[in-house]
Amino acid sequence: QKEVEQNSGPLSVPEGAIASLNCTYSDRGSQSFFWYRQYSGKSPELIMSIYSNGDKEDGRFTAQLNKASQYVSLLIRDSQPSDSATYLCAVNMFRDDYKLSFGAGTTVTVRA
Amino acid sequence: EAQVTQNPRYLITVTGKKLTVTCSQNMNHEYMSWYRQDPGLGLRQIYYSMNVEVTDKGDVPEGYKVSRKEKRNFPLILESPSPNQTSLYFCASSFVRVGPMNTEAFFGQGTRLTVV
């Protein structure tokens, strides 16, 4: 079982719609969760971090965490063409506090 | 400006010719790591360092070496590169904090390496 798994995509949504990205992780003790955005050929940049169960909103982005289900998601509301990128889910593995394990990423395309 | 700087950005080399990719951060981070990114496989950790003179293997360390003689620098060394090391490489750094709210990683610009 992979440590972090994301829905494979690619995901295509029309401009103005909601993009929904999902991520599951294997280490039940993990406590820190991150979503990174990566444009083609560029480095990942952090867009959301979440540490507690529930929702966390930042502008058009909402991260949701459910530790019991070992599930974290990212919603992008009012999607814009500039949101077209690959989104990486990253999780701190409990057994190795400082290691970030990444999912393979979900590529999102927002159609104008 | 807080940043992680990698050099070179692009490199084409031949099989067996030793090379070094440099990484430097100016945020006084303790933790530094190297990742490679390949299509469909995401980011995989090669080596990491918790602090000066402390390094350890990540998930895919074969064929790579690192050193951490200074806190700010963490070079990646390929002693004898092979074509299967053709990849996009990222250096990242973060603070080491006790507790759950930790380890937001900052990434360098990336180094695209081609070994022919």
Interface residues (C-beta under 8 A of the other chain):
Chain A: Q31 S32 F34 G41 K42 S43 P44 E45 L46 S49 Y51 L88 A90 N92 D97 Y98 K99 L100 S101 F102 G103 A104 G105
Chain B: Y31 S33 Y35 G40 L41 G42 L43 R44 Q45 Y48 M50 G58 F90 A92 S94 V96 P100 M101 N102 T103 E104 A105 F106 F107 G108 Q109 G110 R112
